[in-house]
Amino acid sequence: MNRRRGERFREYLSGALWVWPSVAVVLAIALGSGLSRVTISESSRFHWLVFQGTADDARTLLIGIAGTTITVIALMLGLTVVALQLSSTQYSPRIVRNFLRDRPNQVVLSVFVATFAYSAAGLYTVGVYEGDRSAGFPRAAVSGAIALLFLTLGALVYEVHHISHAMQVDEIMRQIEQHTVAVIDARLPGGDDDGGASPSAGAVAVPAPKSGYLQTLYPESAVRYAETHSVHVLYTRRVGQHIVAGAPLAWVWTGTDTSVDSERCTGPVAECVRIGFERTMEQDAAFGLRQLVDIAAKALSPAVNDPYTAVQAIDHLSTVLAALAPHPLGPAVIRPSAAASVTIPARDFASYLDLACGQIRRFGASEPTIAQALIEMLTTATNALAADADGRRASIGNELDLVLADAQRCIAQRADLTPVQHDGSALRALLANRR
């Protein structure tokens, strides 16, 4: 439970724009408070570092820095909103959360907010009364405001550079690919070919505590409960799927005539999952494929008509499928004892393959370059398969049949269709040789 709450908290903080700026404000005020206590005498060799003006000059400087920083913050937020709007409408609304979680944007905003907070708080330490030009003010702290001003200038230049690159479709797809492959390598559970046991007639349903998307599933407490009470647990939803409050989240039953205590099993089984209002990439590799497919589908729409961007998306999908090809997929079955098991549903290779190919194949059926790119992606996945993966090769063969059938039906010119058929024949030969 503590682990699940900790992960929920970390996932929320990573996408919250207010967290880093809030920390930066506290640190800036603490820094200003510390520098306010620093006194450097005129005889010191470091005296040139401190502010040399009067208290009036210092107050004017701090007011100017605070006003300038507010303008810069407004500019940065405007750039971010434009980036979010363009990316959402042109590529996919599901990539907006990637911008919100972008760490450089959070750091730059923190620098701006820290500079403003530092300068505004410094006005209380520069005591100017009725134009009295007193020398008794924290000069080192005012010098710190000047240093933060230059840091803000550098952060602004960097932000313009970063956001212009972050809006490029190549960078967006590269980030999605990297995050998806990382999930596959580190967090995607290993599958079990037999799929686990099926619920018996006396199985008890554990209801979902609320509606939303299943974001993570860590079965430790369910495994302990299953082992202790010799029961079987079968979750009904895989990570990434939507569930409605009160619908069966899991089925629990015994292998004997013993009945299951529905009240006692609800807590251990339900606390293994985290349900939220949106899908996340923590354990959901299919969500990464979904984003890449969305970009390709948008590019193939009549309003955009950009097949090259779709081909680029297919290239990134090839990398993801190559990572999935040798990975154990399908339902994960944990058997702590002969009389107990916990089954976690998950996509098999054929499901991932259909997700990566299906919509792109249908939307781009009349474009030869799309068909050729899909065949190249299937070839890459074939080369990544293990020698004994006959079932996955059959799935690739089935998908190849669909690509060629759609191409033959929709591509009007024979000269355009011939290269597609040639690539398809080469893949068929490769699949036959690997058997």
N, C-alpha and C positions, 0 to 999 in steps of 0.2 A: 504493500500500500504506500509506504513512504517513497519507494522508488517511482511508483506511478505518479504520485503527487509532485515529486521533484522534477520528473520529465515534463509534466504538464506545465509547471512553473517556468522551466527553462525554455520550453517551446513558445510560451506566451511572451517571455521577455525578449527572445531573439527577434520577434516581429513587432515589438512595441517601440515606436519612435520616441517615446517620452523617457525611456529608461536611461540611456546614455546621457542625454542633455541634463536630466535631473542630477545624475551623479556629477557631471561636469560643473554644475552650478555650485554644489556643495564643495567640491575641490577648489573651485576658483575663489570662493569666499574664504575658505580656510587658508589658501595661499596668500590672499590679500591681508588676512589677519596676521599671518606670520611675518610677511614683509613689512607690515606697519610697525613691527617691534624692532626692525633692523635699523640701526643707526650707523652711518659711515661718516667719519670725521673728515674735515677738509684736508688733513694731512695724510690720509690714507691714499695708497696708490690706486684704489678702486673708486675713488671719489668721482671720477669722470663717468662712471656708470650710472650714477643717480641723477635724477631730474634736477636741472640747474635753475629753473625758473622760480617765480614767486608762487604763493598760494593761489592768487587770482589766475595766474597762467595754468596752474595745475587743475584748477576747477574748470576752466574753459576747455582744457584738453580732455578731461574726463567726460564732460558733456558732449563734446564733439565725437569722441570715440563711441559713446553709447548710442548717439543718434545715427552715426554711420553704420554701426553694427546692426541696428534694427532694420535699416534699409537693405543691408546685405542678406539678413535672414529672410526678409520678404522676397528678395530676388531668388534665393535658393529654394524656398518653398514653391515659388511659381515655376521654376524649372522642374522641380520634382513632380508637380501636378501635371505639367505638360507631358513629361515622360510617361507617367502612369496612364494618361488618357490616350496617348498615341499607341503605347504598347498594348493596352487593353483592346482598342478598337481594331488595330491593324494586325495584331498577332494572335493573342488569346487573352480573355479575361482572367484565366487561371494563373498567369505569370505576374499579376500585380503583387501577389504576396512575396515574390522573389525580390522586387524592388523594395518593399517595406523591410525585408530582412537583410538588405544589402548593408554590410558593415561599414564600408567607406562613407556612405551617405549619413549613417548614424554618427560616425566620428566627426565629420565635417560640421554637421548641425550642432554637435556638442561643443566644438571650438567656438562657433559663433555665439551660442548662448552663454558660454563661459566668459567670453570677452565682455558681453553686455552686462552680465551679472557682476563681474569684477569691477567694471567701470562705474556702474550705478551704485554699488556698495561703497566704492571709494569716495564718492561725493560726501558721505557722512564723516569721513576722516579728515577731509581738507577743510579745516575750520576757517572760514572767511566771514567776518562780521563787519558790515557797514564799510566795505572797501578797505579794511585794515590789511595791509600787505605783510602778514606775519610770516616768519620763516619757520614756524613750528608746525610742520606737517610731514607726513611720512613720504619722503622723497623716493626711497627705494620702491615703495608700493606704486607710486606714480610711474616709475620706470618700468615696472612690471606690466602696467597697462599699455605702455608703448610697445613692449615686446609682444603682448597678446595681439595688438593691432597688426603688427607685421605677420604674426602667425595666421591671423584671420585672412590677410591678403593672400598669403600662400595657399591657404585652404580654399579660398574662392577660385583661384586659378586652377587648382587641382580638381575641384568639383565640376567646373565647366568641362575640363578634359575628361573626367571620369563619366559624367552623365552623357556626354556625346558618344562615348564608346559603349556605354551600357545600353543605349537605345538601339545599337546596331543589331540586326537580327542574327548575325554570325555570333556575336558575343552572348546574346540571350540563349541561343541553342547550345552553345558550348557549355554554359553554366548548367543548363538543364541536364545535358549529357553527363557531365562530371558528377553532379549530385545523384543522378539515378544510378550510375555505375557504382558509386560509393555505397548506396543503399544495398545494391545487389551483393557486393563483396562483404559487407559487414553486418547487415541487419535482416537480410531476407532469409527466413527459416528454411531449412532443408526439407524437401518433400519425401513422401513415402508412397510407393507405387500402389499399394493395396488400398489406400484411402481410409483405413480404419474401420471400426465396427459401425453397424447401422442401429438406430434406436429401436428398442423393443416396444411391444404394445403398451407396457406400463411406464414408459418414459415420462419424466416430469419436466415441464418447460420452465426455464428460468427467464423471467421477463426482462426486457431492456429497461434500464432505469430512466432513460430519456431518449428523445429523438435526436438524430444527427448522424454524422459519419463516423464509422469505426476507425479511429486514428492509429491506435496501437493495441497490441494484444500480447501480454506477457503472462504465460500460463502457470507460473510457479505456485500460486496459492491453490489453483484448481488441481494441479498435480498432487500437491500434498493432501488435499481433501479426497481425491480419488484413491490415493494409496491407502489412506487411513480407513476409509469406509468401503473400499473394494467396489467402486462404482466406475461407470464409463461416462465421459463427458464429451459431447459433440457440439461445438460452436456452429451456429447456423449462418453466420456472416463472416466473410473474409475482410481483412483490412482494406479500407477504401470504399466499402459498400455502405449504403444508407440503411438505417433501421429506425423504426417507429417505436415510440415509448409503449411498453406493454406487449410488443410482439416478442415471440420466442427468440431470446439471445442464444440460448444453448439448451440442449436436451441432456438430462441426467437419468441413468437407469443402472440397474444391477444385472449381473449375469445369472442371478438366481431368482427365487420367488420373493426375496426380501424387498419390501417397499422402500422408497427413497423419501427422506424427510425434506420436503420442498423448502421449508423455512430455513433449515440449517445449511442447505447447499447454495442458496441464493447469494449470500454474501461472498463466500470464497470464489464462486464462479464469476459473478458480476464485477468484482473488484479487479479482475485481470485485464479488463478492457478500459480504454479511454474513448469516450464519445464526444465529439466536438461539432461545431457548426460548419466546418470546412475540412476538406481533405488535406493531409500533410504528407511530406515526403519521408517521414521517419522510418516507416516500414513498408511504404506503398510504392514499389518500383513502377507499378502500372500508372501512377499519377504522372511520373516523368514522361512515359510514353504518350499519355493523354495530351500533355502540353505540346510535345513535338508534332503529334498528329493534328492538333488544332492549328498550329502554325501552317502546316502543309495544306490543310483543308481551306484555311482562309486564303492562302496564296492561289489555290486552284478555283476559287469562287469567281463567277463572271464579273463581279465588281472589282476584283484585283487583277486576276489573270496574270499571275507571276509564277510560271512553272519552275523557273530556276530556283526560287526560294523553296518550293516544294521538294525539289531534288536535293537541296542542301539539308532539309529536314530529314529526308530519307537516309542521307549519309550519316547523320547523327544517330538515327534509329538503328542503323547497321551496327554501330559500336555497342549500343545497348543490347541488341539481340545477340551479338557475339559474346557479351558477358553473361547473358542468360543461358545460352546454348549448353555449356557444360555444367551449369549449376543444377543441383537437385531441386525439382519443382513439384508442385502439386500439394495436396493436404499433408500437413506435418502431424505425425502420430507419435505421442509420447506414452510409453508403457512402463510405468514404475514397477508393475508386477503383472503376473498372468491374469489377475482378476480385475485390473484397473487400466484405464487408458484415457488420454485426453487428445482429441482430434481437433486440429486447427485448419479450417478450409483455406485454400490458397489456389491461385491460378496455376494451371499446367502450361507447358510450353506452347501447345496449340492455341490456348487462350491468348497468351502474349502475342503470338504470331498474328492472330486475327485482329487484335487491337492495333498492331503496328501497320498492318497491310489493308484491312478491310475498307475503311473510309477513303483512304488515299486511292486505293484501286478503283473504287466506284466513282469518285469525283474526277479522277484523272484518266478514265478509261479511254478517252479519245486522243490522249497525248502520248505519242510513242516514247518520248524521253522519260515520262513517269513510269511506264511499263518496264523500260530497260533499267531504270534505277531500282525498281522493286525487285526485279530478277537479280540484279547485282547484290541487293541486300540479302536476298534468300541464299545466294551463293556464299556470301560472307558467313552467314549463320551455319550453312552446311559445313564449311571448312572448320568451324569452331566446335562441331559436335564430336563426341567420343565415338570410337569405332563401333560400339555396341548399341548406339542410340537409334535403333531401327524405327521405333515409334515416332521419334521426332523428325527423322528423315521422311517418313510417310506424311507427317503434317506439312512439311515444306513442299513435298510433291503435290499435295492437295491444294495448297495456296498457289503454287505455280500454275496448276490447271486453271484456277479461277482467273489469274492474271492474263493468261493466254486467251482464255475464252472471251473475257471482256475486251481485250485488245482486238481480237478477230471480229467481234461484233461491232465495235465502235470506230475503228480506224478505217477510213474509207480508201486511202491509197495503198495499193499493194507494195509500192516501193517503201512506204513508211512501216508497213507491217513486217516486211522481211527481216530487218535487223532484230526486231523483237522476237520473232520465231527462232532466229539463229541463236540468240542468247538463251532462249528457253530450252532449245535442244542441247546446248552445252551444259546447262544445269541438270537436265535429265540424265545425261551421261555421267556427270559427277555423282549424282545420287545413286545411280546404278553401280558405279565402281566402288562406292563406299560400303555397299551391303556385303 
